[in-house]
Amino acid sequence: MALDSAKKLEIINKFARDEKDTGSPEVQIALLSERIWGLTEHLKEFKKDHSSRLGLLKLVGQRKRLLRYLKKTNYTKYQEVIAILKIRDK
């Protein structure tokens, strides 16, 4: 479930640190979250799609690692990102 370029650009502009930023942890977390939400909706309809479920679990793990890194390096930005994306904090 790839994101279309318009939606991707909108997310990047919302979370980027400056106009050329596309790879900061905040942007990566936001893009992964959008893909996770899309896959979650897909799996609600197609419950037996196990390959997509495996991909979803990999994306969740990747987002978790990025969140852990962001929490360790910039806690205030971490709090902003999880508040905007409505992600639970342990």
N, C-alpha and C positions, 0 to 999 in steps of 0.2 A: 504494500500500500504506500507507494511513493507520494510525496507531497508535490502539488503543482507549484510552478515557479513563482506565481503571484503570492500564494500563501506563505511560501518559504521566505520570500523577500520581505513580506510584512512582519514575520516573526523576527527575522534578522534585524530589521530596522527598530523593532521594539526593544530588543535586548542588547544591541550592540553598544560597545563602549564609545566608538567613534564611527564615522561613515565608512571606513574600510574594514571594520572588524567583522569577520565571519566565523572565527574559530575560537573565540573565548569560551570558557566553560559555561557561562550564562546562556550564550546562543546555542551551544551544543545541547544543553539540558532542555531548553525550550523546544528545539527541533525534535529531539528524541521523545519528549512528552507528547507532542502532536502526533508523531507516528504511533506511539503507544496507544493513544486514545482512538486512533483510526483502526488499529488492529483489534482493540478491545471490542469495538462496535462490530467489526467483521466476525469475530469469534462468537458474538452473541447470536448471530444468525446461523453460522456454519460451525456447529459445535464439534464436529469430527475432523476439522482441519488441523491435524496435529503438526504439520510442518510450519504453519503460521503460528501456532502456539509456541513452538520451539523458538522461532524468531522473536516472538514477543518476550519470552523469558530472557533471551540474550540482550534485547534492547533495555529491559528493566535493569538487568545487571550492569550494563554500561552506564545507564543514567545514575544508578546508585553509586558507582565508583566516582563519577564526575561530581555528584553532590558531596561525597565525602571529601574530595579534593578541595572543592570550593569552600566547604565548611572549615577546613583546616587553614586555608590561605586567606580567605576574606569573609569573615563571619557575617558582617552586616549585609554584604551583597547576597550571601546565602539566604539570609532571612527574607530579603526582598523577593528573591526568585521563588522561594517556596510559597510565599504569600500570594504572589501574582498567579502562579500556576496551580495553586491549591493542592500542594503535595504535603503529605503528612511528615512531620518530623518525629524521629524516635524519642 
